[in-house]
Amino acid sequence: MPMSKSGRRHALWGIYAAFASYAIYTGWHESMFQFGGPLGALKISIWAALVGFLAYSIYCSSREDLFRSIGVITTMHWGRQISADLYLGLFVAMFFIYLNEGAVVALIWLLPTLAFANLSILLYMAINFETIVTKFLS
């Protein structure tokens, strides 16, 4: 029996919740939710972007079927261009994850990034903010 639209939506959000919980659990460190210091506002901005984008994504999924929308978007020239632009940007972000963590961790983050796009990238940035800042800005 095929899964209903509501069932697919709940399954996808359940997968994201499990992935995000696991990522936070395995990446946990004391300063994850500390927002002081000279870059505290930037860290707050990343967490806020993640929470806001997640909330908006959940809202959108309650209004539209993702798979039907993708089918419509990919029939349009600009829809294909925007999709290509999105995934090119995701692969650039994956390259920075590779530089920060190495190939194994980048491969672990690849599938969730392909499935959840910037929700995964923002989660990675929020969890690993200190490491990213230390490695790339110092």
C-alpha positions as CSV (number, residue, x, y, z in Angstrom):
1,M,0.0,0.0,0.0
2,P,1.5,3.4,-1.0
3,M,2.3,5.9,1.7
4,S,0.0,8.9,1.9
5,K,1.3,12.4,1.5
6,S,0.9,13.0,5.2
7,G,2.8,9.8,5.9
8,R,5.7,10.7,3.6
9,R,5.9,14.2,5.2
10,H,5.9,12.7,8.7
11,A,8.5,10.1,7.7
12,L,10.8,12.8,6.2
13,W,10.6,15.0,9.3
14,G,11.1,12.0,11.5
15,I,14.3,11.1,9.6
16,Y,15.5,14.7,10.0
17,A,14.7,14.7,13.7
18,A,16.6,11.5,14.2
19,F,19.6,12.8,12.1
20,A,19.6,16.2,13.9
21,S,19.4,14.5,17.4
22,Y,22.2,12.1,16.5
23,A,24.4,14.9,15.1
24,I,23.9,17.1,18.2
25,Y,24.5,14.1,20.5
26,T,27.7,13.0,18.8
27,G,28.9,16.6,18.3
28,W,28.0,17.8,21.8
29,H,30.4,20.1,23.5
30,E,30.1,22.5,26.4
31,S,30.3,25.7,24.2
32,M,27.6,24.5,21.7
33,F,25.0,26.9,23.2
34,Q,27.3,29.6,24.6
35,F,27.0,32.8,22.6
36,G,29.5,35.1,24.2
37,G,32.7,36.5,22.7
38,P,33.4,38.6,19.6
39,L,31.6,36.2,17.3
40,G,28.7,35.4,19.6
41,A,26.2,37.4,17.4
42,L,27.3,35.4,14.4
43,K,26.7,32.1,16.2
44,I,23.3,33.3,17.4
45,S,22.5,34.2,13.8
46,I,23.4,30.7,12.6
47,W,21.3,29.0,15.3
48,A,18.4,31.5,14.5
49,A,18.7,30.8,10.8
50,L,18.5,27.1,11.5
51,V,15.5,27.4,13.7
52,G,13.7,29.8,11.5
53,F,14.4,27.9,8.3
54,L,13.4,24.6,10.0
55,A,10.1,26.2,11.2
56,Y,9.4,27.6,7.7
57,S,10.2,24.3,6.1
58,I,7.8,22.5,8.4
59,Y,5.2,25.1,7.6
60,C,5.7,24.7,3.8
61,S,5.5,20.9,4.1
62,S,2.1,21.3,5.7
63,R,0.9,23.4,2.8
64,E,2.5,21.7,-0.2
65,D,3.7,18.2,-1.1
66,L,7.4,18.4,-1.6
67,F,7.6,15.8,-4.3
68,R,4.8,17.3,-6.4
69,S,6.4,20.7,-6.1
70,I,9.8,19.4,-7.2
71,G,8.0,17.8,-10.2
72,V,6.6,21.2,-11.1
73,I,9.7,23.2,-10.5
74,T,11.9,21.0,-12.6
75,T,9.8,21.5,-15.7
76,M,10.8,25.2,-15.7
77,H,14.1,26.6,-16.9
78,W,14.6,28.8,-13.8
79,G,13.5,25.9,-11.6
80,R,16.2,23.7,-13.0
81,Q,18.8,26.6,-12.7
82,I,17.8,27.2,-9.1
83,S,18.0,23.5,-8.3
84,A,21.5,23.3,-9.9
85,D,22.6,26.4,-8.0
86,L,21.3,24.9,-4.8
87,Y,23.2,21.7,-5.2
88,L,26.3,23.4,-6.4
89,G,26.3,25.4,-3.2
90,L,25.7,22.3,-1.2
91,F,28.7,20.6,-2.7
92,V,30.8,23.7,-1.9
93,A,29.6,23.5,1.7
94,M,30.4,19.8,1.7
95,F,33.9,20.6,0.5
96,F,34.3,22.9,3.6
97,I,33.1,20.0,5.8
98,Y,35.7,17.8,4.2
99,L,38.4,20.4,4.8
100,N,37.3,20.8,8.4
101,E,36.7,17.1,9.3
102,G,38.1,14.8,6.6
103,A,36.6,12.4,4.1
104,V,34.7,10.0,6.5
105,V,32.8,12.8,8.3
106,A,32.0,14.5,5.0
107,L,30.6,11.3,3.6
108,I,28.5,10.8,6.7
109,W,27.0,14.4,6.2
110,L,26.6,13.9,2.4
111,L,23.3,11.9,2.4
112,P,21.5,14.2,4.9
113,T,22.8,17.2,2.9
114,L,21.4,15.8,-0.3
115,A,18.1,15.1,1.3
116,F,17.6,18.1,3.6
117,A,19.9,20.6,1.9
118,N,20.6,23.7,3.9
119,L,18.9,22.4,7.0
120,S,21.8,20.0,7.3
121,I,24.5,22.6,6.4
122,L,23.1,25.0,9.0
123,L,23.0,22.2,11.6
124,Y,26.6,21.4,10.9
125,M,27.7,25.0,11.1
126,A,25.8,25.5,14.4
127,I,27.3,22.4,16.0
128,N,30.8,23.0,14.8
129,F,30.9,26.8,14.9
130,E,34.0,27.0,17.2
131,T,36.0,24.5,15.1
132,I,35.1,26.3,11.8
133,V,36.0,29.7,13.2
134,T,39.2,28.4,14.7
135,K,40.3,26.6,11.5
136,F,39.3,29.1,8.9
137,L,39.5,32.5,10.6
138,S,42.7,32.2,12.6
